[in-house]
Amino acid sequence: MIGYELYATAFGDVAIAADADGLLALTFHRDERPARIGADWQRGATAVTDAAARQLQEYFAGARRDFDLPLAPRGTEFQRRVWEALLQIPYGETRSYREQAAMLGNLKAIRAVARANGANPIAVIVPCHRVIGADGSLTGYAGGLDLKARLLTLEGARFAQQAELL
């Protein structure tokens, strides 16, 4: 069974889903873009969704830099490798898609890495927001570029449009 719950956070409402293996999804609900709820999810908090919500609140309050949760994102083997590489990007730092592809040992996979980042089902905790353009510009983010800018600013990371977006 996949249980999910909606939680209010300082950065917007989120849907958090988990099963017996761990955290499956964390998606933001925005007025123009509702949180993605899986057809097989059943409403109801679990110990993992509650722990994720608590740790997320601590992160947003500046009291947490690392998450300690069992992760179980569903995706292809390549996507899971890309998401694992995201977990290696330290708090407050950014990487380009090229650097992330290099971390995976395949500089020709830049676009595939970008697509896999875009498919990341666990926002913030699997920090795809830390990947920016090679020139320091913000690039796509499922929660919107304004949210990406806020997350990077919270972490003290620098990016090209910082003054324009905040």
N, C-alpha and C positions, 0 to 999 in steps of 0.2 A: 504494500500500500504506500502511496505517496501522499503525505500530509502536507498541507500548506496553510499559511496564515498571512494576513496582511498586517503590516506594522507601520506606524507613523514614526518618521525620523526627522531630524533637523534638516536633512537634505531631500526630503520628499518621502512619500509613501512607497513601501516596497512589498513585494510578494516574495516569501521565502518558502522553499519546498525542500523536503528531505524524505528519504526512505530509510530502510534498515541499514543501508550501507553508508549513509552520510548525506551531506548537503548536495542537492541536485541543482538548485536554481536560486538566484537572487536577482529580481528584476525590479526596476523602478516604475512606478505609476506616475505618469504625467498627464495633465489635462488633455493634451492632444494625443497622447500615446499611453493607453492603459497597460498595466503590467500584464505580461504574458502568463496565462494560467493554462496549464496542460489539461487536456480533456480527461485524463485519467487521474488527476489530482483530486483529493478529498479535503474539504475545508476542515481544519483542526490543527492546532499547534502541536508540535512534538518537542521533545527535549532538545533536539538538534536545532529546530527552527527558533525556539526561544533562546538558546545559547547564541545562535548567530545574530539574532536581533540585539541581544545584550552587548555582544562584542562590537557590533556595528555602531551602536550608540556610544560606546566608549571610544571608538575610533573617531567618530564625528566630534566628540568632545575634546579630542586631542590627548586622551589618556591611554590610547592603545596604538601600537605601530604594527603589530603582527597578530594574526588570527590563529587560534588553536581550535580547529574544527575538523571533523572527518569530512573529506571532500569526495564526492562521487559523481562528477559531471559526466553526462552521456555525450559521446561524440566518437568520431573515427579515431583510429590510432594516431594519425597525424595531428588532429585537433588536440587530443589529450597531451601530446608532446609539446605543442605550442603553448597550451595552457600551463603545463608544468614549467616551461621556460619563463612565463610571466611571473610565476611565484618566486623566481630567482632575482627579480628586479627589486632592489631595496627600497624601502619607504623613503620618499623624498627625492628619488632619482628617476630619470626617464631613460628610455632607449628608443632608438629609431627602429622602424620595421627591418631595415637592413641589419642593424646590430642584433635584433632578435633572430633573424634568419641565420646570421653567423653563429649565434649561440647554439643553433640546431645543426650547424655544420653544412648548411646549404645556402649559399648566397643567391642562388637562382630562384629560391622559394619566397622571395619578398612578397609577391602578390598573394600567394597561398597562405603565408603567415598572416597577412592583413585580413584575408577572408576568415581564417580560423579565429583571429582575435574578435572579429565582428560576430562570430557565432558563440562566443564565450557565454555560457549560461549563468555564471556566478559573478555578477558585477562586484566591484570593489574588492572583495575577498580574493578573487583571482584578478589581479590588478591590471587589466587591459588599459585602464585610463593612463597608465604610465608610459604608454607607447605613443610617440609623437612623430611628426615628419622629420626627415633628416635635417631640415633647415630650422627646426625648433618650433614649427607651426603645429597647431592642434589639427588633428584629423578626426574622422568620424568616430562617434561614440553613441551607442544605443540610447543612452540617457540624455543625449544632447551635448553640444560643445560647451554650453554654459555650465552644466554639471561637471563635465570633465575639467574645466578651468577651476571650478570651486574645489574639486578633490585635489588637484595638483597644488593649488594655493594652500590648502589646509596642510599638505605635507611639506610645504616650503620648496617645492620644485619650481624651476624656472622654465618658461616657454615663451615663444615669440610674441603672441598677442596678449600677454598678461595685462598690460595697462588698458588695452582696448575693451576687454571682456569683463573686467571687474569694476 
